[in-house]
Amino acid sequence: MLEITLSANGYKISEAATGKDGLIHAATLHPVVIILDLGLPDIDGQEVLKKLREWYAKPILILSVKSTEDEIIKALDNGANDFLTKPFRTGELLARIRVAIRQSHEQSNNPVLTFGSLVDCS
């Protein structure tokens, strides 16, 4: 259902069934945003998140049935940009994707140059 909803709203989708496949997809396809479920069959989703954050700087949204405060805090501390618990509202997910993409574009359009102690944030 998620794939149909995202496709119907103009997003190109690539899915991976395992954490390992997801890491490979992310490295080869260079997605604009990653939606990560923490409940994966092979690797803990928090571990996948940490591995992604070693090199992937674009937004990562977590969609999960895990909804304890500790799990949400852990995901955000591990580098997630946002966290939605299942079941979720489709319109809210689409809005959060738009926000993540917009913020990512804003950050990439404002480079920071550093020369010694001189910083230019124009």
N, C-alpha and C positions, 0 to 999 in steps of 0.2 A: 504494500500500500504506500509506503513512504516513497519508494522509487517512482511510482505512478504520479503521486502528488508533486514531487520535485520536477519530474520531466514535464508535467502539464504546466508548470510555472516557468519553463524555459531553462532549467538547469540540466546540464549533461551529467549523467550519473555513472560512476564506476563502483561496483560493490566487491567486497572481499568477505569471505565467510570466516576467516581466521585472522588472528593477530599477525601471524607471519606473512600471510598474503596481503594484508592491509599495509604493512610496512613496505613490502615490495611495490605495491600499487602506488603508494605515496611517493616513493623514490623515483619511479619511472614515469608516472603521469603528471607529477607536479600540480596537484589540485589547488584551486583557489581557497577552498575551505574543506576541512575534514569533519565529518560527523562520526563520532566514535561511540560504540556501545561498550560498556565496561565488562559485560558478560560474554566473554569469548571462550570458545572451546579449548584453545591451546595455550594461550598466554593471558595472564591477568591484564585486564584493560588498563589498569594504572601503570603497569610495566610498559605496555605499548605506548601510552602517553609519554612516559619519561623518555623512551627511546626516540620517539618522534621529536621531542623538544631538544634533543641533542643537535638537530640539524634543520628541522622544519620550523620556519618563523611565521607562517600564515596562521589564520584562525583555526582552532579546534573546538568544536562544540560536542559536549557529551550528552548522549541520550541514554538513559539507563533506568532500570527498575530499582536499582540501588538508590535509596533516597534518604539514608541517614545523614545527619549533619556532618558526621565524621567523614563519610565517603565523599560528600560534596566538597568539603574543605580540602580533603586530600587531593581530589582532582584539580581544584583550582590552584592549590599550592604546587602541584606537579606540572602546571602550565596550561590547563584548559582555559579558554576564554569565556566559556559559558557552560551551564549545566541545566538540562531539562530532565525531569523525571517522567517516566512512562506511567500511565498514558498521558500524552501531551496533546495540546490543541494545535492543529495544522497551521492555522493563521499565525499563531505565536511563533512556531518554529520558523516559518517563512520570514517573519519580521526579524527574528534574531539572526538568521542567515544574512539578511540584507544589512543589518547593523554591523555584523562581523566583517563582511566584505567592504563596506563603506569605511570602517575604521582602518582596515588593512590598507586600502588605497590611500587614505589620508596620511598614514604613517610612511608609506613608501614615497609619497610626494614631498615629504619634508625631511630630506636627508640632514644629518648632523655631521659637520666636518670638524675634526679636532686636530689641532697642530700644537703639540706641547700643552701649555695651559690655556691656549686660546681656543674657544669653542664658538662655532658659527651655526646657529639654529635657524637661519633665514628660512 
